[in-house]
Amino acid sequence: MRDAMLRDPKTLAGGASAQEAGRMLARPEVRAVLVCDEGRLLGLVTAAELVMHVVAV
């Protein structure tokens, strides 16, 4: 797995806004953002998930 994993994954705090996530995901090299709180993984956000959330609001 070490060969396949990302060495420097992009992360956001659990309280970050959809705008912050969107800015990160707008970069072509970023396909997903890890959502963390105090070093603990809460989830993963992709551009598709973000769009579905924004459209639903």
PQR file of N, CA, C, O and H, with PARSE charges and radii, in Angstrom:
ATOM      1  N   MET A   1       0.811  -1.189   0.000 -0.4000 1.5000
ATOM      2  CA  MET A   1       0.000   0.000   0.000 -0.0000 2.0000
ATOM      3  C   MET A   1       0.859   1.260   0.000  0.5500 1.7000
ATOM      4  O   MET A   1       0.458   2.286  -0.550 -0.5500 1.4000
ATOM      5  N   ARG A   2       2.012   1.189   0.600 -0.4000 1.5000
ATOM      6  CA  ARG A   2       2.868   2.371   0.683 -0.0000 2.0000
ATOM      7  C   ARG A   2       3.159   2.976  -0.684  0.5500 1.7000
ATOM      8  O   ARG A   2       3.246   4.196  -0.822 -0.5500 1.4000
ATOM      9  H   ARG A   2       2.338   0.356   1.047  0.4000 1.0000
ATOM     10  N   ASP A   3       3.309   2.129  -1.689 -0.4000 1.5000
ATOM     11  CA  ASP A   3       3.602   2.616  -3.037 -0.0000 2.0000
ATOM     12  C   ASP A   3       2.400   3.311  -3.666  0.5500 1.7000
ATOM     13  O   ASP A   3       2.570   4.179  -4.522 -0.5500 1.4000
ATOM     14  H   ASP A   3       3.238   1.137  -1.577  0.4000 1.0000
ATOM     15  N   ALA A   4       1.194   2.946  -3.259 -0.4000 1.5000
ATOM     16  CA  ALA A   4      -0.024   3.494  -3.865 -0.0000 2.0000
ATOM     17  C   ALA A   4      -0.571   4.711  -3.128  0.5500 1.7000
ATOM     18  O   ALA A   4      -1.324   5.494  -3.708 -0.5500 1.4000
ATOM     19  H   ALA A   4       1.056   2.240  -2.564  0.4000 1.0000
ATOM     20  N   MET A   5      -0.206   4.881  -1.868 -0.4000 1.5000
ATOM     21  CA  MET A   5      -0.816   5.958  -1.079 -0.0000 2.0000
ATOM     22  C   MET A   5      -0.262   7.334  -1.429  0.5500 1.7000
ATOM     23  O   MET A   5       0.854   7.469  -1.930 -0.5500 1.4000
ATOM     24  H   MET A   5       0.406   4.246  -1.397  0.4000 1.0000
ATOM     25  N   LEU A   6      -1.070   8.347  -1.150 -0.4000 1.5000
ATOM     26  CA  LEU A   6      -0.631   9.731  -1.311 -0.0000 2.0000
ATOM     27  C   LEU A   6       0.261  10.097  -0.140  0.5500 1.7000
ATOM     28  O   LEU A   6      -0.064   9.791   1.007 -0.5500 1.4000
ATOM     29  H   LEU A   6      -1.977   8.238  -0.743  0.4000 1.0000
ATOM     30  N   ARG A   7       1.367  10.738  -0.413 -0.4000 1.5000
ATOM     31  CA  ARG A   7       2.300  11.108   0.650 -0.0000 2.0000
ATOM     32  C   ARG A   7       1.878  12.388   1.367  0.5500 1.7000
ATOM     33  O   ARG A   7       2.170  12.564   2.550 -0.5500 1.4000
ATOM     34  H   ARG A   7       1.631  10.986  -1.345  0.4000 1.0000
ATOM     35  N   ASP A   8       1.202  13.265   0.666 -0.4000 1.5000
ATOM     36  CA  ASP A   8       0.813  14.548   1.246 -0.0000 2.0000
ATOM     37  C   ASP A   8      -0.652  14.837   0.908  0.5500 1.7000
ATOM     38  O   ASP A   8      -0.939  15.726   0.106 -0.5500 1.4000
ATOM     39  H   ASP A   8       0.964  13.122  -0.295  0.4000 1.0000
ATOM     40  N   PRO A   9      -1.584  14.088   1.519 -0.5600 1.5000
ATOM     41  CA  PRO A   9      -2.990  14.303   1.178  0.2800 2.0000
ATOM     42  C   PRO A   9      -3.469  15.674   1.651  0.5500 1.7000
ATOM     43  O   PRO A   9      -3.002  16.191   2.666 -0.5500 1.4000
ATOM     44  N   LYS A  10      -4.393  16.247   0.914 -0.4000 1.5000
ATOM     45  CA  LYS A  10      -4.975  17.537   1.289 -0.0000 2.0000
ATOM     46  C   LYS A  10      -6.015  17.288   2.375  0.5500 1.7000
ATOM     47  O   LYS A  10      -6.796  16.340   2.298 -0.5500 1.4000
ATOM     48  H   LYS A  10      -4.773  15.827   0.089  0.4000 1.0000
ATOM     49  N   THR A  11      -6.012  18.157   3.390 -0.4000 1.5000
ATOM     50  CA  THR A  11      -6.947  17.996   4.498 -0.0000 2.0000
ATOM     51  C   THR A  11      -7.654  19.307   4.811  0.5500 1.7000
ATOM     52  O   THR A  11      -7.150  20.395   4.533 -0.5500 1.4000
ATOM     53  H   THR A  11      -5.377  18.928   3.452  0.4000 1.0000
ATOM     54  N   LEU A  12      -8.827  19.169   5.394 -0.4000 1.5000
ATOM     55  CA  LEU A  12      -9.609  20.301   5.890 -0.0000 2.0000
ATOM     56  C   LEU A  12     -10.115  19.959   7.278  0.5500 1.7000
ATOM     57  O   LEU A  12     -10.300  18.788   7.610 -0.5500 1.4000
ATOM     58  H   LEU A  12      -9.237  18.285   5.620  0.4000 1.0000
ATOM     59  N   ALA A  13     -10.337  20.978   8.083 -0.4000 1.5000
ATOM     60  CA  ALA A  13     -10.939  20.777   9.400 -0.0000 2.0000
ATOM     61  C   ALA A  13     -12.421  20.455   9.226  0.5500 1.7000
ATOM     62  O   ALA A  13     -13.033  20.842   8.230 -0.5500 1.4000
ATOM     63  H   ALA A  13     -10.186  21.929   7.813  0.4000 1.0000
ATOM     64  N   GLY A  14     -12.985  19.757  10.184 -0.4000 1.5000
ATOM     65  CA  GLY A  14     -14.395  19.392  10.125 -0.0000 2.0000
ATOM     66  C   GLY A  14     -15.323  20.582  10.021  0.5500 1.7000
ATOM     67  O   GLY A  14     -16.419  20.454   9.475 -0.5500 1.4000
ATOM     68  H   GLY A  14     -12.488  19.443  10.993  0.4000 1.0000
ATOM     69  N   GLY A  15     -14.923  21.728  10.524 -0.4000 1.5000
ATOM     70  CA  GLY A  15     -15.758  22.923  10.476 -0.0000 2.0000
ATOM     71  C   GLY A  15     -15.537  23.791   9.254  0.5500 1.7000
ATOM     72  O   GLY A  15     -16.100  24.882   9.166 -0.5500 1.4000
ATOM     73  H   GLY A  15     -14.032  21.832  10.967  0.4000 1.0000
ATOM     74  N   ALA A  16     -14.734  23.333   8.313 -0.4000 1.5000
ATOM     75  CA  ALA A  16     -14.444  24.120   7.105 -0.0000 2.0000
ATOM     76  C   ALA A  16     -15.706  24.279   6.257  0.5500 1.7000
ATOM     77  O   ALA A  16     -16.624  23.462   6.323 -0.5500 1.4000
ATOM     78  H   ALA A  16     -14.276  22.446   8.384  0.4000 1.0000
ATOM     79  N   SER A  17     -15.730  25.337   5.471 -0.4000 1.5000
ATOM     80  CA  SER A  17     -16.895  25.612   4.623 -0.0000 2.0000
ATOM     81  C   SER A  17     -16.808  24.858   3.297  0.5500 1.7000
ATOM     82  O   SER A  17     -15.747  24.372   2.905 -0.5500 1.4000
ATOM     83  H   SER A  17     -14.984  26.001   5.417  0.4000 1.0000
ATOM     84  N   ALA A  18     -17.948  24.777   2.624 -0.4000 1.5000
ATOM     85  CA  ALA A  18     -17.990  24.179   1.291 -0.0000 2.0000
ATOM     86  C   ALA A  18     -17.124  24.986   0.330  0.5500 1.7000
ATOM     87  O   ALA A  18     -16.528  24.428  -0.591 -0.5500 1.4000
ATOM     88  H   ALA A  18     -18.810  25.172   2.942  0.4000 1.0000
ATOM     89  N   GLN A  19     -17.053  26.295   0.541 -0.4000 1.5000
ATOM     90  CA  GLN A  19     -16.206  27.145  -0.309 -0.0000 2.0000
ATOM     91  C   GLN A  19     -14.738  26.755  -0.184  0.5500 1.7000
ATOM     92  O   GLN A  19     -14.021  26.673  -1.182 -0.5500 1.4000
ATOM     93  H   GLN A  19     -17.538  26.749   1.290  0.4000 1.0000
ATOM     94  N   GLU A  20     -14.299  26.519   1.039 -0.4000 1.5000
ATOM     95  CA  GLU A  20     -12.903  26.117   1.248 -0.0000 2.0000
ATOM     96  C   GLU A  20     -12.612  24.793   0.548  0.5500 1.7000
ATOM     97  O   GLU A  20     -11.577  24.637  -0.100 -0.5500 1.4000
ATOM     98  H   GLU A  20     -14.881  26.586   1.850  0.4000 1.0000
ATOM     99  N   ALA A  21     -13.527  23.848   0.683 -0.4000 1.5000
ATOM    100  CA  ALA A  21     -13.359  22.557   0.014 -0.0000 2.0000
ATOM    101  C   ALA A  21     -13.347  22.750  -1.496  0.5500 1.7000
ATOM    102  O   ALA A  21     -12.541  22.139  -2.197 -0.5500 1.4000
ATOM    103  H   ALA A  21     -14.368  23.974   1.210  0.4000 1.0000
ATOM    104  N   GLY A  22     -14.235  23.593  -1.994 -0.4000 1.5000
ATOM    105  CA  GLY A  22     -14.307  23.853  -3.430 -0.0000 2.0000
ATOM    106  C   GLY A  22     -13.028  24.447  -3.978  0.5500 1.7000
ATOM    107  O   GLY A  22     -12.589  24.086  -5.070 -0.5500 1.4000
ATOM    108  H   GLY A  22     -14.890  24.090  -1.425  0.4000 1.0000
ATOM    109  N   ARG A  23     -12.426  25.356  -3.226 -0.4000 1.5000
ATOM    110  CA  ARG A  23     -11.160  25.954  -3.672 -0.0000 2.0000
ATOM    111  C   ARG A  23     -10.068  24.888  -3.798  0.5500 1.7000
ATOM    112  O   ARG A  23      -9.283  24.903  -4.746 -0.5500 1.4000
ATOM    113  H   ARG A  23     -12.783  25.650  -2.340  0.4000 1.0000
ATOM    114  N   MET A  24     -10.028  23.979  -2.849 -0.4000 1.5000
ATOM    115  CA  MET A  24      -9.015  22.921  -2.907 -0.0000 2.0000
ATOM    116  C   MET A  24      -9.296  21.959  -4.061  0.5500 1.7000
ATOM    117  O   MET A  24      -8.388  21.573  -4.796 -0.5500 1.4000
ATOM    118  H   MET A  24     -10.666  23.967  -2.079  0.4000 1.0000
ATOM    119  N   LEU A  25     -10.567  21.580  -4.207 -0.4000 1.5000
ATOM    120  CA  LEU A  25     -10.932  20.604  -5.230 -0.0000 2.0000
ATOM    121  C   LEU A  25     -10.903  21.184  -6.641  0.5500 1.7000
ATOM    122  O   LEU A  25     -10.953  20.437  -7.618 -0.5500 1.4000
ATOM    123  H   LEU A  25     -11.304  21.894  -3.609  0.4000 1.0000
ATOM    124  N   ALA A  26     -10.822  22.505  -6.757 -0.4000 1.5000
ATOM    125  CA  ALA A  26     -10.745  23.140  -8.079 -0.0000 2.0000
ATOM    126  C   ALA A  26      -9.382  22.916  -8.728  0.5500 1.7000
ATOM    127  O   ALA A  26      -9.236  23.061  -9.942 -0.5500 1.4000
ATOM    128  H   ALA A  26     -10.781  23.112  -5.963  0.4000 1.0000
ATOM    129  N   ARG A  27      -8.397  22.566  -7.927 -0.4000 1.5000
ATOM    130  CA  ARG A  27      -7.066  22.294  -8.479 -0.0000 2.0000
ATOM    131  C   ARG A  27      -7.079  20.924  -9.168  0.5500 1.7000
ATOM    132  O   ARG A  27      -7.548  19.946  -8.586 -0.5500 1.4000
ATOM    133  H   ARG A  27      -8.515  22.448  -6.941  0.4000 1.0000
ATOM    134  N   PRO A  28      -6.573  20.850 -10.387 -0.5600 1.5000
ATOM    135  CA  PRO A  28      -6.639  19.590 -11.133  0.2800 2.0000
ATOM    136  C   PRO A  28      -5.939  18.413 -10.447  0.5500 1.7000
ATOM    137  O   PRO A  28      -6.331  17.263 -10.645 -0.5500 1.4000
ATOM    138  N   GLU A  29      -4.925  18.686  -9.657 -0.4000 1.5000
ATOM    139  CA  GLU A  29      -4.192  17.593  -9.009 -0.0000 2.0000
ATOM    140  C   GLU A  29      -4.880  17.073  -7.748  0.5500 1.7000
ATOM    141  O   GLU A  29      -4.470  16.046  -7.207 -0.5500 1.4000
ATOM    142  H   GLU A  29      -4.607  19.620  -9.496  0.4000 1.0000
ATOM    143  N   VAL A  30      -5.915  17.760  -7.272 -0.4000 1.5000
ATOM    144  CA  VAL A  30      -6.617  17.348  -6.049 -0.0000 2.0000
ATOM    145  C   VAL A  30      -7.924  16.667  -6.435  0.5500 1.7000
ATOM    146  O   VAL A  30      -8.835  17.303  -6.967 -0.5500 1.4000
ATOM    147  H   VAL A  30      -6.248  18.594  -7.711  0.4000 1.0000
ATOM    148  N   ARG A  31      -8.008  15.364  -6.161 -0.4000 1.5000
ATOM    149  CA  ARG A  31      -9.211  14.606  -6.507 -0.0000 2.0000
ATOM    150  C   ARG A  31     -10.120  14.382  -5.313  0.5500 1.7000
ATOM    151  O   ARG A  31     -11.305  14.088  -5.473 -0.5500 1.4000
ATOM    152  H   ARG A  31      -7.268  14.848  -5.729  0.4000 1.0000
ATOM    153  N   ALA A  32      -9.565  14.521  -4.112 -0.4000 1.5000
ATOM    154  CA  ALA A  32     -10.349  14.336  -2.893 -0.0000 2.0000
ATOM    155  C   ALA A  32      -9.647  15.060  -1.752  0.5500 1.7000
ATOM    156  O   ALA A  32      -8.438  15.290  -1.793 -0.5500 1.4000
ATOM    157  H   ALA A  32      -8.602  14.760  -3.982  0.4000 1.0000
ATOM    158  N   VAL A  33     -10.426  15.416  -0.736 -0.4000 1.5000
ATOM    159  CA  VAL A  33      -9.894  16.096   0.445 -0.0000 2.0000
ATOM    160  C   VAL A  33     -10.327  15.303   1.674  0.5500 1.7000
ATOM    161  O   VAL A  33     -11.497  14.948   1.816 -0.5500 1.4000
ATOM    162  H   VAL A  33     -11.408  15.229  -0.703  0.4000 1.0000
ATOM    163  N   LEU A  34      -9.377  15.031   2.554 -0.4000 1.5000
ATOM    164  CA  LEU A  34      -9.686  14.356   3.808 -0.0000 2.0000
ATOM    165  C   LEU A  34     -10.214  15.383   4.800  0.5500 1.7000
ATOM    166  O   LEU A  34      -9.659  16.476   4.920 -0.5500 1.4000
ATOM    167  H   LEU A  34      -8.426  15.319   2.438  0.4000 1.0000
ATOM    168  N   VAL A  35     -11.276  15.039   5.505 -0.4000 1.5000
ATOM    169  CA  VAL A  35     -11.838  15.916   6.530 -0.0000 2.0000
ATOM    170  C   VAL A  35     -11.423  15.345   7.880  0.5500 1.7000
ATOM    171  O   VAL A  35     -11.736  14.199   8.203 -0.5500 1.4000
ATOM    172  H   VAL A  35     -11.727  14.152   5.407  0.4000 1.0000
ATOM    173  N   CYS A  36     -10.712  16.158   8.668 -0.4000 1.5000
ATOM    174  CA  CYS A  36     -10.148  15.692   9.934 -0.0000 2.0000
ATOM    175  C   CYS A  36     -10.534  16.622  11.077  0.5500 1.7000
ATOM    176  O   CYS A  36     -10.846  17.795  10.873 -0.5500 1.4000
ATOM    177  H   CYS A  36     -10.457  17.089   8.406  0.4000 1.0000
ATOM    178  N   ASP A  37     -10.505  16.068  12.279 -0.4000 1.5000
ATOM    179  CA  ASP A  37     -10.730  16.852  13.486 -0.0000 2.0000
ATOM    180  C   ASP A  37      -9.776  16.343  14.553  0.5500 1.7000
ATOM    181  O   ASP A  37      -9.841  15.179  14.949 -0.5500 1.4000
ATOM    182  H   ASP A  37     -10.251  15.115  12.445  0.4000 1.0000
ATOM    183  N   GLU A  38      -8.898  17.210  15.012 -0.4000 1.5000
ATOM    184  CA  GLU A  38      -7.899  16.860  16.027 -0.0000 2.0000
ATOM    185  C   GLU A  38      -7.121  15.608  15.643  0.5500 1.7000
ATOM    186  O   GLU A  38      -6.898  14.723  16.468 -0.5500 1.4000
ATOM    187  H   GLU A  38      -8.845  18.155  14.690  0.4000 1.0000
ATOM    188  N   GLY A  39      -6.708  15.547  14.370 -0.4000 1.5000
ATOM    189  CA  GLY A  39      -5.906  14.432  13.899 -0.0000 2.0000
ATOM    190  C   GLY A  39      -6.676  13.171  13.566  0.5500 1.7000
ATOM    191  O   GLY A  39      -6.087  12.178  13.138 -0.5500 1.4000
ATOM    192  H   GLY A  39      -6.888  16.266  13.699  0.4000 1.0000
ATOM    193  N   ARG A  40      -7.984  13.195  13.756 -0.4000 1.5000
ATOM    194  CA  ARG A  40      -8.808  12.015  13.486 -0.0000 2.0000
ATOM    195  C   ARG A  40      -9.551  12.186  12.165  0.5500 1.7000
ATOM    196  O   ARG A  40     -10.143  13.237  11.921 -0.5500 1.4000
ATOM    197  H   ARG A  40      -8.463  14.001  14.104  0.4000 1.0000
ATOM    198  N   LEU A  41      -9.528  11.185  11.326 -0.4000 1.5000
ATOM    199  CA  LEU A  41     -10.216  11.231  10.045 -0.0000 2.0000
ATOM    200  C   LEU A  41     -11.723  11.130  10.258  0.5500 1.7000
ATOM    201  O   LEU A  41     -12.215  10.183  10.870 -0.5500 1.4000
ATOM    202  H   LEU A  41      -9.048  10.330  11.523  0.4000 1.0000
ATOM    203  N   LEU A  42     -12.450  12.131   9.738 -0.4000 1.5000
ATOM    204  CA  LEU A  42     -13.907  12.127   9.833 -0.0000 2.0000
ATOM    205  C   LEU A  42     -14.554  11.644   8.544  0.5500 1.7000
ATOM    206  O   LEU A  42     -15.628  11.041   8.569 -0.5500 1.4000
ATOM    207  H   LEU A  42     -12.050  12.901   9.241  0.4000 1.0000
ATOM    208  N   GLY A  43     -13.900  11.908   7.417 -0.4000 1.5000
ATOM    209  CA  GLY A  43     -14.467  11.512   6.138 -0.0000 2.0000
ATOM    210  C   GLY A  43     -13.645  12.018   4.977  0.5500 1.7000
ATOM    211  O   GLY A  43     -12.521  12.490   5.140 -0.5500 1.4000
ATOM    212  H   GLY A  43     -13.028  12.397   7.396  0.4000 1.0000
ATOM    213  N   LEU A  44     -14.231  11.907   3.805 -0.4000 1.5000
ATOM    214  CA  LEU A  44     -13.574  12.246   2.555 -0.0000 2.0000
ATOM    215  C   LEU A  44     -14.564  13.010   1.691  0.5500 1.7000
ATOM    216  O   LEU A  44     -15.730  12.626   1.602 -0.5500 1.4000
ATOM    217  H   LEU A  44     -15.145  11.523   3.673  0.4000 1.0000
ATOM    218  N   VAL A  45     -14.120  14.078   1.060 -0.4000 1.5000
ATOM    219  CA  VAL A  45     -14.979  14.868   0.172 -0.0000 2.0000
ATOM    220  C   VAL A  45     -14.373  14.848  -1.228  0.5500 1.7000
ATOM    221  O   VAL A  45     -13.178  15.083  -1.407 -0.5500 1.4000
ATOM    222  H   VAL A  45     -13.173  14.390   1.133  0.4000 1.0000
ATOM    223  N   THR A  46     -15.217  14.566  -2.212 -0.4000 1.5000
ATOM    224  CA  THR A  46     -14.813  14.650  -3.613 -0.0000 2.0000
ATOM    225  C   THR A  46     -15.578  15.798  -4.258  0.5500 1.7000
ATOM    226  O   THR A  46     -16.535  16.316  -3.682 -0.5500 1.4000
ATOM    227  H   THR A  46     -16.188  14.376  -2.067  0.4000 1.0000
ATOM    228  N   ALA A  47     -15.159  16.188  -5.441 -0.4000 1.5000
ATOM    229  CA  ALA A  47     -15.860  17.263  -6.153 -0.0000 2.0000
ATOM    230  C   ALA A  47     -17.308  16.867  -6.414  0.5500 1.7000
ATOM    231  O   ALA A  47     -18.205  17.699  -6.276 -0.5500 1.4000
ATOM    232  H   ALA A  47     -14.382  15.767  -5.909  0.4000 1.0000
ATOM    233  N   ALA A  48     -17.551  15.624  -6.784 -0.4000 1.5000
ATOM    234  CA  ALA A  48     -18.921  15.167  -7.057 -0.0000 2.0000
ATOM    235  C   ALA A  48     -19.788  15.261  -5.804  0.5500 1.7000
ATOM    236  O   ALA A  48     -20.931  15.712  -5.878 -0.5500 1.4000
ATOM    237  H   ALA A  48     -16.822  14.948  -6.896  0.4000 1.0000
ATOM    238  N   GLU A  49     -19.259  14.843  -4.658 -0.4000 1.5000
ATOM    239  CA  GLU A  49     -20.009  14.923  -3.400 -0.0000 2.0000
ATOM    240  C   GLU A  49     -20.302  16.369  -3.037  0.5500 1.7000
ATOM    241  O   GLU A  49     -21.395  16.689  -2.570 -0.5500 1.4000
ATOM    242  H   GLU A  49     -18.331  14.478  -4.598  0.4000 1.0000
ATOM    243  N   LEU A  50     -19.331  17.236  -3.249 -0.4000 1.5000
ATOM    244  CA  LEU A  50     -19.506  18.648  -2.929 -0.0000 2.0000
ATOM    245  C   LEU A  50     -20.597  19.265  -3.799  0.5500 1.7000
ATOM    246  O   LEU A  50     -21.438  20.014  -3.301 -0.5500 1.4000
ATOM    247  H   LEU A  50     -18.443  16.976  -3.628  0.4000 1.0000
ATOM    248  N   VAL A  51     -20.588  18.957  -5.089 -0.4000 1.5000
ATOM    249  CA  VAL A  51     -21.615  19.485  -5.997 -0.0000 2.0000
ATOM    250  C   VAL A  51     -22.994  19.001  -5.565  0.5500 1.7000
ATOM    251  O   VAL A  51     -23.938  19.790  -5.534 -0.5500 1.4000
ATOM    252  H   VAL A  51     -19.905  18.349  -5.493  0.4000 1.0000
ATOM    253  N   MET A  52     -23.128  17.722  -5.231 -0.4000 1.5000
ATOM    254  CA  MET A  52     -24.431  17.198  -4.788 -0.0000 2.0000
ATOM    255  C   MET A  52     -24.902  17.911  -3.528  0.5500 1.7000
ATOM    256  O   MET A  52     -26.090  18.203  -3.390 -0.5500 1.4000
ATOM    257  H   MET A  52     -22.361  17.081  -5.256  0.4000 1.0000
ATOM    258  N   HIS A  53     -23.989  18.192  -2.611 -0.4000 1.5000
ATOM    259  CA  HIS A  53     -24.346  18.888  -1.374 -0.0000 2.0000
ATOM    260  C   HIS A  53     -24.812  20.314  -1.669  0.5500 1.7000
ATOM    261  O   HIS A  53     -25.833  20.756  -1.141 -0.5500 1.4000
ATOM    262  H   HIS A  53     -23.024  17.955  -2.723  0.4000 1.0000
ATOM    263  N   VAL A  54     -24.079  21.022  -2.496 -0.4000 1.5000
ATOM    264  CA  VAL A  54     -24.407  22.418  -2.804 -0.0000 2.0000
ATOM    265  C   VAL A  54     -25.736  22.503  -3.550  0.5500 1.7000
ATOM    266  O   VAL A  54     -26.540  23.392  -3.272 -0.5500 1.4000
ATOM    267  H   VAL A  54     -23.250  20.663  -2.924  0.4000 1.0000
ATOM    268  N   VAL A  55     -25.975  21.604  -4.482 -0.4000 1.5000
ATOM    269  CA  VAL A  55     -27.227  21.600  -5.246 -0.0000 2.0000
ATOM    270  C   VAL A  55     -28.407  21.279  -4.335  0.5500 1.7000
ATOM    271  O   VAL A  55     -29.499  21.814  -4.523 -0.5500 1.4000
ATOM    272  H   VAL A  55     -25.321  20.882  -4.708  0.4000 1.0000
ATOM    273  N   ALA A  56     -28.196  20.415  -3.356 -0.4000 1.5000
ATOM    274  CA  ALA A  56     -29.276  20.011  -2.455 -0.0000 2.0000
ATOM    275  C   ALA A  56     -29.663  21.105  -1.468  0.5500 1.7000
ATOM    276  O   ALA A  56     -30.770  21.084  -0.930 -0.5500 1.4000
ATOM    277  H   ALA A  56     -27.309  19.979  -3.202  0.4000 1.0000
ATOM    278  N   VAL A  57     -28.781  22.047  -1.225 -0.4000 1.5000
ATOM    279  CA  VAL A  57     -29.048  23.091  -0.225 -0.0000 2.0000
ATOM    280  C   VAL A  57     -29.934  24.132  -0.749  0.5500 1.7000
ATOM    281  O   VAL A  57     -30.258  25.083  -0.038 -0.5500 1.4000
ATOM    282  H   VAL A  57     -27.881  22.064  -1.662  0.4000 1.0000
TER
END
